[in-house]
Amino acid sequence: MAASKLEIRPIRRDERADWEPLWKGYQLFYKVVIPEETTRMTWARLHDPAEPMEALGACMDGRLQGIAHYLFHRSCWTIGNYCYLQDLFVAETARHLGLGRALITAVEDRARQAGASRLYWLTQESNATARALYDQLAERSGFIQYRKLFDVIRGA
């Protein structure tokens, strides 16, 4: 059997039907439900050149098997933007084939090309499998995240 061919590339606008199961799988993994309205807006933003958000796909033999969403934002600590790898997910059937590593490396390449001064991402403490990979690729910051969630009020 021939080796599978891995390609990392931007996810095309016409690939929503292939992207969405991975996006839903990501949500299931993290036990969150993102409303359809937000998913529609996310998809639109990922393909809007005016937005600082982008999406890469990991394709095996032409089939989308992994996704990485990332965005650039300013920082008070550096002149260059930071690159935040917000979402990373690989289909269960394609895990342990190097797709996660390849997606992170591709985001890192794009961050460097864009002149970013930092690439960073978060994961849950309990995500031991991902953390084993991340510990090979980057250093832990030692920071603990705190957050407050707000309901969106329309028309206010």
ChimeraX attribute file (.defattr): number of C-alpha atoms within 10 A of each C-alpha:
attribute: neighborCount
match mode: 1-to-1
recipient: residues
	/A:1	3
	/A:2	4
	/A:3	7
	/A:4	11
	/A:5	10
	/A:6	18
	/A:7	17
	/A:8	20
	/A:9	15
	/A:10	16
	/A:11	22
	/A:12	13
	/A:13	13
	/A:14	8
	/A:15	11
	/A:16	14
	/A:17	9
	/A:18	15
	/A:19	21
	/A:20	14
	/A:21	13
	/A:22	21
	/A:23	22
	/A:24	16
	/A:25	16
	/A:26	20
	/A:27	15
	/A:28	12
	/A:29	11
	/A:30	12
	/A:31	9
	/A:32	10
	/A:33	10
	/A:34	12
	/A:35	8
	/A:36	9
	/A:37	9
	/A:38	10
	/A:39	14
	/A:40	11
	/A:41	10
	/A:42	15
	/A:43	18
	/A:44	14
	/A:45	16
	/A:46	22
	/A:47	17
	/A:48	13
	/A:49	10
	/A:50	8
	/A:51	12
	/A:52	14
	/A:53	22
	/A:54	21
	/A:55	22
	/A:56	22
	/A:57	28
	/A:58	28
	/A:59	20
	/A:60	18
	/A:61	12
	/A:62	11
	/A:63	13
	/A:64	23
	/A:65	23
	/A:66	27
	/A:67	28
	/A:68	24
	/A:69	21
	/A:70	24
	/A:71	20
	/A:72	20
	/A:73	12
	/A:74	13
	/A:75	12
	/A:76	7
	/A:77	9
	/A:78	11
	/A:79	11
	/A:80	16
	/A:81	20
	/A:82	21
	/A:83	26
	/A:84	19
	/A:85	23
	/A:86	14
	/A:87	17
	/A:88	23
	/A:89	24
	/A:90	24
	/A:91	17
	/A:92	11
	/A:93	8
	/A:94	16
	/A:95	13
	/A:96	11
	/A:97	13
	/A:98	13
	/A:99	24
	/A:100	22
	/A:101	16
	/A:102	17
	/A:103	25
	/A:104	20
	/A:105	14
	/A:106	18
	/A:107	24
	/A:108	18
	/A:109	12
	/A:110	15
	/A:111	22
	/A:112	14
	/A:113	9
	/A:114	14
	/A:115	13
	/A:116	19
	/A:117	16
	/A:118	16
	/A:119	21
	/A:120	15
	/A:121	15
	/A:122	15
	/A:123	14
	/A:124	9
	/A:125	8
	/A:126	8
	/A:127	11
	/A:128	11
	/A:129	9
	/A:130	16
	/A:131	16
	/A:132	10
	/A:133	13
	/A:134	18
	/A:135	10
	/A:136	9
	/A:137	12
	/A:138	11
	/A:139	9
	/A:140	12
	/A:141	7
	/A:142	6
	/A:143	6
	/A:144	6
	/A:145	6
	/A:146	5
	/A:147	5
	/A:148	4
	/A:149	5
	/A:150	6
	/A:151	5
	/A:152	7
	/A:153	6
	/A:154	5
	/A:155	4
	/A:156	4
